[in-house]
Amino acid sequence: MQLIDGKATAAAIKAEIAEEVKRIVAGGGRQPHLAAVLVGHDGGSETYVKNKVLACEACGFKSTLIRYEDNVTEEELLHCVAQLNRDDSIDGFIVQLPLPKHIDEQKIIEAIDYRKDVDGFHPINVGRMAIGLPCFISATPLGIITLLQRYGIETSGKKCVILGRSNIVGKPMAQLMMQKQYGDATVTVCHSRSKTLKDECRAADIIIAAIGRPEFVTADMVKEGAVIIDVGTTRVPDASRKSGYRLCGDVKFDEVAPKCSFITPVPGGVGPMTICSLMKNTLLAAQTRNGK
């Protein structure tokens, strides 16, 4: 069993991006600039955005954080998005999700200029990804593809089972794993209503678990030598930790790991690659806007 180290891989990629940024600046170009819009004070979102700011520093990017209280109106948020769309100094920006219930998330996503949509959530980017055209690929699926490539994991012709059908992970992951230039795999998408879910998993060469249920995937669902990618990050109470909780994946790691050829841990697997992929998309946005 080999552990897939997302933390180390992300650090290596950020170092590569930093070198490219130095080259751009030395050639008279400007630093890539990422902006983030954060609404309210959700603990997970606060941590995630803080990590994005730190990643920008590591990559040599300029970053801007725009904050609103959770009583911000939808109209105010749409106005902010419109301003960021027009701001030529900003290459890409994200509006951190989830948003308060009184705001229509989809309306906000669709208001973002798809050429600055480094989260890859705009329908134009999603559509272009689905048919294999150049676009911003949403960060978590891009991070998973990058890990599979960096670890030399064979995916072509393999049976890949994806647990979960969300717009952020499950659906785009299935599209990428089907496409010849990325996964070239035979893909099955399972979800909570799938009657043959366990049987599908037992036959899978690769399982990508993004179902949002802690320790859902157990040893009896995994065949010997399978590759396991765990996207789950659920906070579960843990009195022994200073924070009072620990992050738990969708895979029961201790019992599944011995059966695997490769497996991602939680934390330290897919998570760091998500932020790293956002940096890759921001660099691409800057290069595209500079006509390179």
N, C-alpha and C positions, 0 to 999 in steps of 0.2 A: 504493500500500500504506500502510495506517495501522496503527501499532503500538498495541495495546491496553495501556494502562499501568495494571496492577493495583495497583502501589504508590501511585500518585497517587490513584486512585479509592478505595482503602482508606483513605488518609489523610483524604480529604474526608468519607467516611462516618463515620469515627471522630470527626471534628470535629463532625458533625451529632449523633451520639450523645451526645457530651460536653455539647452545648448542651441536649439533652433531659434529661440527668441533672441539670444545674444547675436546670432548671425544676422537676423533680420534688422536688429537695432544698429549693428555695426555697418550694415549696408545702407543706412539712412532711413529705414522703416521705423514704424512706431510700435510700442508695446501693445500686444493684444489687451483688450479691455472688456472685462466681464462685469455685469451688474446683476445684483440679486434683490428681489423685492420680497420682504418678509412681513407677513401680517400676523399680529398677535404675538403670544409668548409661549407657544407649544414647545415643550422641552425637546422633543425629537427634532423639530424643525430648527430650533435654535442651535442645537449641536451640529446638525447637518450643514447649516449655512456657515457656522464658524469654521468648520472643516474645509468648506469651499474657499473661504477667504484665505486660510492657511495654505491651501493647495495653489491658489493664485500666486502667493508670495514665492512658493517653491519653484513655480514655473516661470517667474519673472513677469507675470501679468499685472496689469493695473486692475484693481477691483473696487466696486462701489456698492455699498449696502444701503438700500432704501427701506425704511421701517414705517409701518402703519400700525395703529392699535386695531384690535379686532372689531371695533365698531365702524371701521372705514366703510363708506358706501361703495356699491358696485360702480357707480358713476365716477367717483374719485379714482378708483383703481384703473378703470378703463382710460381715464385721462392720463394717468401715470404711464400706462403701457404706450399710449399714443406719443407721449413725449420721448420715451426711450426708443421707439421706432424711428423717430425723426433725428435723434441725436447721433451725428456722424462720428463722434468720438467713441461710441460704444459699439463693439463688434457683435456681442451677443448678450442676451440677458435671460434670466429665469424668474418666474413668479413661483415661489416655494409653495407646494401643495402639502397638506390640504388647506383649503380656504374656509373661512366661517360659512355656516349653512345659508346665510342670507345672500351669498354671492354665488352666481352661476359660474362654476369653474370652467365649463366648456366655452362659455362666452369669452372669458378672459383668455383662454388658450388660443381661440380663433382670432382674437384681436392682435396677437403678437405677429409681427412681420416674420414670415417663415424663414427669411434669410438671416434672422437673428435668433431663431428658435433653437438654441443650443441644447435644450432638453429633448428635442425631437418629438414633441407632442402635437404639433400643428397638423391638421389633416393633410396638408400638402406634403409635408415630410413623411408622414405615415404612408400616404399613397405612393410616393416615389420609392420608399423603402420596399413596399410590397411588390413592386414590379422591377426592382433591382436597379433603379436609377440613382445617381449621386444625390445624397441628402444628409441631413443630420439624423443619425440613428440614436434612438433613446438610450440613455446612459447605461442602464443596467444590462440590457441585452448586448450592447456593444462591449461592455466590460467582460461579459461571459465569453463572447466570441474571441476576444483578445486573449483571455486566459487559456482557452482551448488551443489557440494557435501557438502561444508562447511555450506551452508545455508539450507541443508536438503530439497532441492527442488526435488520433485518427477518427474522423467523423464521416467521411465519404462512404455511403452505402450502409452505415450503421443504423440500428433502430434506436430512435431517440424518443423518449416519453417526457412530455412537459406537463407538470401538475400545476394547474391554474390557467385561467383564461383572461387575466386582466389586460387592459389596454396598455399598461405601463411595462409589464414583463411578459406574461403568457403569450398573448397574440403576436407581438413583434418577434419574440424569441422563436416561435414556430415558423414565422415567415423566413427568418434568417437561416435557421437550421435546414430548411427545405432548399434554399437557393444554392446553386452550384458554386458560386464564388465564396460562400461562407461555410455552410455546414454540409450541403450535398447529402443530407441524411434522409431516412424514411421517418416521418414525424407523426406521432400520435399525441393529441391534446386530451388530457383527462381533467375532470373537475369533480366537485363534490357529488354530482348526480351520476357520475359514470359507474355503471353497474359492474364492469369488468376491470376496474382500476387496478386491483392487486395483480390480476393475471397479466395486464399490459406491462406493469412495472417489472414483473419477474422475467419477462421476455426482453427487456430493454438493455441495450449496450450502454446507453447514456440516459440518466434521469436528471432532469432539471426541475427541482422542487420549488415552486413559488405559489403554494396554496394557502399560506398564512396560518397554518396550524402547527403549533410547537410539537416536535418529535413525531410527526405524522408518519414519516417513512421509517419502517422498522426492518430488521434484518430479514424477516420472512418475505419481504417484498423485493429483495435485491438479489440478482444472480451473482455468482462468483466472477470477479474481474470487471464488474460494471464501473462506469465513471459516474460519480455523484456530484452534482453542482447544487448547493444549498443556498437559495436566495432568501430564505426566511429570516426575519429579525424581529421576534416578538419579545417584549419585556415581560419577564416572569419574576414574581417576588422572590427575593433571596436575602434573608436576614443577615447572612454572613458578609454581605457586601456593603461597603460604605454608602453606596447609592440606594441600597434597599432592593435592587433588582439585578438580574443578569440577562444578557441577550441570549435567546434560544432560537435555534434554527428549526426548519421543517423536518430535519432528519435526526433520528436518534443516533447521534454520532458514535458513541462508545460501542454500540452493538453492530452498527452498519459498517464502520470503517475497516474492520478486519477482512471483510469480504471484497473490498473495492480495489481497483487498480489505482484510481485517483479519487480524491475527495477534497472538497473545500471545507474549511472550518468556519464556525460562527462564534465570535467575530474573527475578522482577519482574512476572509475569503473574498466573496463577491463585493462586500461593502466598500472597501478602499478602491476597487476598480470602477465603481459607479462614479465617484468624484473624479477619478483619473480620466474617465471617458468624457466627462463634461469639459475637462481641460483640453482634451484632444479636439472636441467639437469647437471650442472657442478658438483654438489655434487655426483650425480649418476655416472658421468664419472670418478671422483676420486676414488669412492668406487669400481667401476668395474676394474680400472687399478691396484688397490691395492689388487684385488682378493677377495673382500668382497661382 
